[in-house]
Amino acid sequence: EALVLQREVYARDVARDVSHEHTIMCGNNLATSFLTLERFDDAKTLLRDQLLPASRQSLGADHNVTLTLNQNLTYALHTDPDHTREDLLEAETILQDAVQR
């Protein structure tokens, strides 16, 4: 039930302004719920396709929110029991980029 409410809040915020920091954080809360429920594909899709592009564009690659989203994506990539070698390489690339910042 809480997940349904989080989806509704995020959808409402996206309809207003997808690139606003509050909207991105609501999306991160939803992605975190997906991770808690081990819905790794949902989390990866939300983070990769919506949240990270919006955050990079509106807040910048070095912003704390963007870095948090990257951290959550790397967690999803390596924690997913069905992860692939490509998933692990992607997580490694993201972490190496963060270290260089």
C-alpha positions in Angstrom: 0.0 0.0 0.0 2.8 2.4 0.8 4.4 1.6 -2.6 1.2 2.6 -4.3 1.2 5.9 -2.5 4.8 6.6 -3.3 4.1 5.9 -7.0 1.2 8.3 -6.9 3.2 11.1 -5.3 6.1 10.6 -7.7 3.7 10.6 -10.7 2.0 13.8 -9.5 5.4 15.5 -9.1 6.7 14.3 -12.5 3.6 15.8 -14.1 4.5 19.2 -12.5 8.3 19.3 -13.1 10.4 16.2 -13.7 13.7 18.1 -13.1 12.9 19.7 -9.8 15.0 18.4 -6.9 12.0 17.5 -4.8 10.6 15.4 -7.7 14.0 13.6 -8.1 14.1 12.9 -4.4 10.6 11.5 -4.4 11.7 9.3 -7.2 14.7 8.2 -5.2 12.4 7.3 -2.3 10.4 5.1 -4.7 13.6 3.5 -6.0 14.8 2.8 -2.5 11.5 1.1 -1.8 11.9 -1.0 -4.8 15.4 -2.0 -3.5 14.0 -2.8 -0.1 11.4 -5.1 -1.8 14.1 -6.6 -4.0 12.4 -5.3 -7.1 15.8 -4.6 -8.7 14.7 -4.3 -12.3 12.1 -1.6 -11.3 14.8 0.3 -9.3 17.4 0.1 -12.1 14.9 1.2 -14.7 13.7 4.2 -12.6 17.2 5.2 -11.7 18.8 4.8 -15.2 16.0 6.0 -17.4 14.4 8.8 -15.4 16.1 10.0 -12.2 19.8 10.1 -13.2 19.2 11.9 -16.5 17.0 14.5 -14.9 19.4 14.9 -12.0 22.4 15.3 -14.1 20.7 17.8 -16.4 19.1 20.0 -13.7 21.4 19.6 -10.7 24.7 18.5 -12.2 26.9 15.4 -12.0 28.6 16.5 -8.8 25.4 17.3 -6.9 24.8 15.3 -3.7 21.5 14.0 -5.0 23.0 12.8 -8.3 25.8 11.0 -6.4 23.2 9.4 -4.2 21.3 8.2 -7.2 24.5 6.7 -8.6 25.1 5.0 -5.3 21.7 3.5 -5.3 22.1 2.3 -8.9 25.4 0.6 -8.1 23.7 -1.1 -5.1 20.9 -2.4 -7.4 23.4 -3.6 -10.0 25.6 -5.6 -7.7 22.9 -6.8 -5.2 20.5 -8.2 -7.8 20.9 -12.0 -7.6 20.5 -12.1 -11.4 23.2 -9.5 -12.0 25.4 -10.0 -15.1 29.0 -9.3 -15.7 27.9 -6.2 -17.6 26.0 -5.0 -14.5 29.1 -5.4 -12.3 31.2 -3.5 -14.9 28.6 -0.7 -15.0 28.7 -0.5 -11.2 32.5 -0.4 -11.3 32.5 2.4 -13.9 30.0 4.5 -11.9 32.1 4.1 -8.7 35.3 4.9 -10.5 33.7 8.1 -11.9 32.5 9.1 -8.4 36.0 8.6 -6.9 37.5 10.9 -9.6 35.1 13.6 -8.7 
